[in-house]
């Protein structure tokens, strides 16, 4: 696919002075665009250099030079390497390009969707070329680690408390010496749910007002089962049938690591399982913002450009129907003659059925979003143990990138006697980056990114920290030695 194809199409859009097609540019104005690119078949090095070209080259956007300075590792390093290469007239070496890619956590804060996807493709291409390290494979497979850790929690936790054993384990897994290893629960959420019969649909459905298939995610499933239990109890006290369908890791940690093959296999299994639940009349909800961001946003990449969707939408022979602006049902049409060679479902997830990707993306809801919709009809029943507890709430990156507002904050602040404040701007990240925060090379940088948040929390020592991201929870507990709760636990 030629880079100039889309560039020329953009020029036609500019000359006609029409609004920027959202599908091309994400949050970026078409006036500042230098064209998008499909990148299949390119080498890892060429993919990363494409990011340099689009973001820092002579024709590059350059917006993120200041835009991402304090809350990102990737872009400041990209601009540093670019400036260094221009000053020395020497190209950036492959080793530096690989280290640059490893600094991207896929927080979602950068403004261009196509850049995010090029980075993911480059990560996968490097793994295809060089293979994945044993430590990377283990740390990114949160489900496997969590399952084994909870099953043998008594032994694992006892060994982790022994400093010599812990030190050897950290070194073997490339975990930073100062990073705390997780204390595994005695029982995973999935085992608890199985004992309660939640992994099978109820036979008598008439007693329930609604039905929910709950995607707990790896963190609530294996590391913090109290969150999954809280979700179930809230749903049940609101007369909602809860079903825990078969599920694996959403795939996000594997994607960030570059293990595309394993990720696609798990994503395929989740799609089939969750869409079966949809066909059986269940609403799909998840309590993990990273899972929600993945299913709602990343998985949709290029799906609307597929031949299958174009045929189903009845676009016709002369135009393509494409997303236009935020929302699920906002579409416009563009000339097929200009765009059919450019807008194709040839991206990272193109091996997965595009219609199923679209359906799942449109059906899944964040748990807070789902509960807020119930409250809007004055039907939500909540029984917080201590509603007057002073709280401080942080909305994580992947929750904000879903563009659903602040559902948990809105729910918590309406408790009688509620005392809650919110911190964190649209560009503030805790820096953990999921499993990346454990890595020796990343840990110090992760603490630097979250420094402004930590200071804000420390200035409110009397308030209980609330956040819906369990990765953020790990980071806050590591840095401040304070208990952190999911909003569902408070409710």
N, C-alpha and C positions, 0 to 999 in steps of 0.2 A: 504494500500500500504506500503510495507516494505521499510524502509530507505536504507537497504543494497542492494535492487534490483538495484537502480540507481548507488549506489556506486560501485558495482561490474562491472556494465556496463562501468563506467568511468575508472576503472582499466584496462579493456580490451582496451579501447581507448588509455590509457597511454602506455601500453605495446607495442602497435602497432606503437606508436609515430606518430599519425596522428593529424591533426589540430583539435582544439576544435570545436565541433558542437555549433554554435552560439545559437541554440534554447535551449541548456541546461544551458548556463552560462552567457548569456548577454554579458558583456564586460570583463568577467573574464577568465583567461587562464585555460584550463583544467588541467594543471600541478598542479595548486593550489586548485583544487576543491576537496571537500570532499563529493560530491554527492548532488543531488537535492531531492526534496520530494513533493509528492502530499499530500495534507493535509485535504481532505474532511472528515468530521465527528469528527475531533479533537476538544477538548474543547478550549475555549479562552486562558486559562492559558497554556495549552500544546502547543498551537500555538506560543505564545510568547517565551516560553522556547525553542522551536525549533530554533527561531532566535538566542537565546543565544548560543545554541549548534553549530550552523553553523558559527556564527560570533565571538564568544568569548570563547567557550569551549576549552578543551585540543586539540581537533581536528579541532578547528575553524580556519577561515581564518585570522582574526585579522588585515586585511588590513585597515579597516575603523577606527581603533584606532587613527591613525594620519591623514588619508585621509580626514576624515569628522570632524575634531576637531573644526574648527572655523565657519563652515557654516551650522551646523546641531545641533539640540537639542537631537535627538533620540540616535545617536551612542555614544556620550560622556557619556550620562546617562546610556546607556546599559553597557558600559565597567565599569563605576563606580559601578553599582549595582553588576555586575559579580565579580569584584575584592573584593567588600565588602563581598559578599556571600562566596567566597573562603577563605577570611581571618577569618571570623567568623564561618565557617562551618554551616551556617544557610541558608536555601533557601530564595530566594526573595519572599516577600509576594505579595499576589494578588493585594493589593492596589497600590503598587509600580509598578507592571506590567501594571496596567490600566493607571496610570499616565504616564508611559513610552510611551504607545501607543498613548496617547493624544498629545504627543510632536511631532509626525510625521505628517508633512504637505503634504507628497507625492510630494515633489518638483521634484523628479525624478533624483536627482544628485547621489544617491548611485549606485554603479556599477552593482549590481546583480538583475536581473528581478525577480527571484524566491523569494528573500527577500522582495521585494516590495509587491508581491502578498500574501505572508504569513502575512505581517502586515495588509493588507486590510482584509484578512479573519479573523484575530484576532479581528480587530475593529468590524466587523460585528458579530462575535461570542459573544463578550461582550454585544453588544446591544441585541442580542437574549436572553442572560442570564439575564441581568439586566434591559433592557428597555432603552429608550432614554429620556433624560431630556427635559422639555418643551423648555428651552432656546436653547438647542442644536438643537431641531427640527425646531424652528423658524429661528435661525441664518443660518442654512444650507440650508433652502429652499429659496434661493435668489430670485427665480422667483416669489414666492408668496409675499414675502416682497416687492420686487420691484414693482410688479403690484399694490398692495394696496397703497404703498407709492406714486407712481406717480399719481394714480387715485385721491387720496385725498391729494395731495402735499401741497395745500394752508394751510390746517388745520394742517397736520403733521409737516411741516416745522416751522409753527408759534409756535406750542407746543414745538418743539425741542429747540427753542431759549429761552424758559423759563427755567432757571436753575433748579428750584425745580422739574418741570415735567421731564426734561431731566435726572436728577439724579435718580428719581424714576424708570424711564424706563430702564436706564442702570443697575440698581440694579436688577430689575425683569428679565432682559435678560442675566444677568451675563456678562455685558459689562464693561470693565475697565473704571473707572471714567475719565481717561485722554484721552480716545479714542473719537475722534469726530464722532458723528452720521452723517449719510449721508444727504445731502440736495437734496431732490428729485426734478427731473425736472417737469415742468408743464404738459408735454406730453411725453409719452414713445415713443421709436423708433417704436414699433410695431403699435401704434395708428397712428403715422405720416405716416408709410408705408401703412396702410390700407386706409387712406384718399387719398393717391396717387394711389390707385388701385394696389399696388405691391404685395398684397397677392393673386392675381389671375394671371395666365399666360396670356400673350398677345395673342390676336387672330391673329394679323398681324405680323408674325415672319420674313418675308422676309427682313424687313428693318434693322435687327440686324445682326452683324457679328458673335456673339456668344450669348450663354444663360447661365446665372449663377443663381443658387439657393443659396441664401446667408443665412448662419446660423450665426446670430448675437451674440448669447449667452446672458445670463442674464444681464451681466454688461453693454454691449452696448445697450441691449434691454430696460433696465429699469433705470439704474443708470447714464449712459453717452450716451444718444441718439445721441449726436453730432458725435460720432465715427461711428455709424451705418449710419447716414445721409451722412457723408463724404465718406464712402465706396460706397454707392449707387451713389453718384454724380460722383465719379471717374469712376465707371463702365459705367455709362450712357454716360459720355463724350467720352468714348472710344467705343461707339456704341454697347454696350453689354446689352442685355435684363436682367433686374433684377427681380427675383421672390423671395418673402419671404415666404417659405413654412411653414406650421404648425410646430411649434417647442416648446420644453420644455427645461428645464435645461439639460445640457449635462450629469449631474449626479455626477460630480466630487465632489462638496461640500458635497453631501449626502454620497458618498462613504467614504470620509475622516472622516466624523462624525460617520460612521458605519451603516447608515440607508440603508442597502442593498436592502430591499424589495421595498422601494419607488424609489430608484435609478434605479433598473432593470425595473420597470414599465415605467419610463420616457425614459430610453434608448431604450426600445422596441418601444415606440411611435416615437422617433426620427429616428430610423432605418427604420421603415416602411415609414415614410414621406419622408425622404431624398432619399431613394432608388426608390420611385415612381418618384421623380424628375429626377433621373438618367435615368430611363426608358423613360422618356419624353424628353431626350436629353439635360438635364442641367448639367453643371459642378457644383460641390459642393465646396464652399469656406467658410472659417470662419475667422474672424478677431481676435478671442480670442485664444491666445497660449495655454491656459489650455484646452479649448474645442478641439483644434487641437491635443494636446498631448494625450488626452483621446481617441479620435476616432482613431488616427493613431497607438498608441502604446499599451495602457492598454487594450483596447477592443479586441485586437488581441490575448490576452493571451490564449495559447493552442489551438486556433482555427484550426491551420494547422495539429494538431494531431488527429482531429476528423475523424470518419469513413466516414462522408460525403465528406470531402476534399480528403481523401485518395482514395476514389472511383472515385471522379470527376477527380483527377489528373492522374488516370491510373497507380498508383504505382505498382499494381500487388499483388500477394499472398505472395511473399517472402521478399519484402522490403517496407520501409516507405519513403515517400518523405517529407523532412523537410527543413525549412529555413536554409541557411548557409551563414553567413555574412550579411552585410547591403544591403539594396535595396529590391525592391518588387519581383524581378524575380530570385533571387539567391537561388537555392535549391540543395540539395544533397540527396543521398539515404543512409539509414542505415538498417542493418539486422532486419527484422521484428521479428524474433524469440527472439532477445535480448531486443528490445525496445517496443514491443506492449503492455506489461504489465506496462510499465513505462510512456510512452508518450501518454497520453490520454487527451481528452477535458473534464476534471473533475474540472476545476478551478472555479474562482469567477463568470465568465460570461457564464458558460456552459449551463445554461438554455436558453440562446439566440442562435438562429440559427447560427452555425459557418460559413456557407457560406455567410450569409448576413453580419456578422461581418467582414469577409475578404474583401468582396466587398466594404463596406463602407469605411474601412480603406484605401483601395487602391484608392478610388475615391476622397476622400476629400482633399482639398489643403488649406494651409494657404494663406490668402489674399496677403501678401507680396510675397510669392512664386509664386502665380498666376500672379500678376502684373509684376514680374521680368521676367517671361516666355514670356509675351507680349513684354516687352522692348527688350528682346533678338532678337526679329524679327523686331526691330526698328519701332514698331507700337504704343507704349504707349504714350498717350497724357496726360500730367500733366501741371497744371497751378498754381504753388505755389504762394501765395500772396506775401511772402517775402522770396525768396530763399536765400538771403544773410544773414539771421538771424543766428548768432552763435548758434550752437546746440551741445548738448552732448547726445549721444544715449546709452541706456542700453538694452541689449538683455536679456530677462527674462529666468528663468530656463526652463520653459516648451517649449519655442521657441527653445532653444538650444537642448533639448532632442528629438526634432523632426528630428534632423540631416539634416536640409535643408540649412545650412549656415546662413548668415546674410542678408536676402533679403531686408529688409527695409533700413538697413545701406547702402547697395549697391545702392539702388534707390536714397536715399537722397544725397549721396556724388557726384552723377553725375549731380545734378542741376548746371547750370551755376552760378558761384560765390559762390558755396556752401562752408560753413565753419562748418564742423562737425567733432567731435572726438568721439571715442567710449571708454567706460569704462566697467569694470567688466570682470573678468576672468571666466573660465568654471566652477568654483566652488563657485562663489559669488552669494548669494541670498539676496533679499531685506528683507526676514524674515516674510513677512505679512502672508503667508499661507492662503489666502482667508479669509473666515469668522473666522478662528482661531485667527487672529490678533486682533479681537475685544474682545476676551474672557479675563476675569480678570486674569486667571492663565497664559495666554500665552503672553499677551501684552508686559510685560517687556522683555521677552526672544526674542520676535520678533524684538524689537528695538536693542537688543544686536547683533543679527545675522547680521542686516543690517548696523551696525555702520561703517564698513570700506567703504561701498558705500556712506553713508551720508557724510562722511568726504571728499570723492573724489568730490562729487557734490558741496559741500560748497567751495571747492578750485577753482571751476569754476562758480562763482556767476553771471558772465555776459552771461552765455550760457543758452539757453532754454532747459529744460529737455524733452527728447523724449523717450518713451518706449511703446511697443505694449501690455503690460500687464496692465490691469486696476486695478488689485489688487496691483501691484507695484505702480501705480499712486496714489492710496489711501494712501499707506505707505509713499511715498515721500512727498505728500502734507501735511500729518499729521506731519512729522518730520521737514520739512523745510519751511513750509508756502509759497511754491512757486508753480506757475502754472506748470502743467505737461501736455504734449500733446501726443496723439497717432500719429504715422507717417502719418496715413491717413488724419488727420486734417491738418497737415503741407502741404501735397500734394494738 
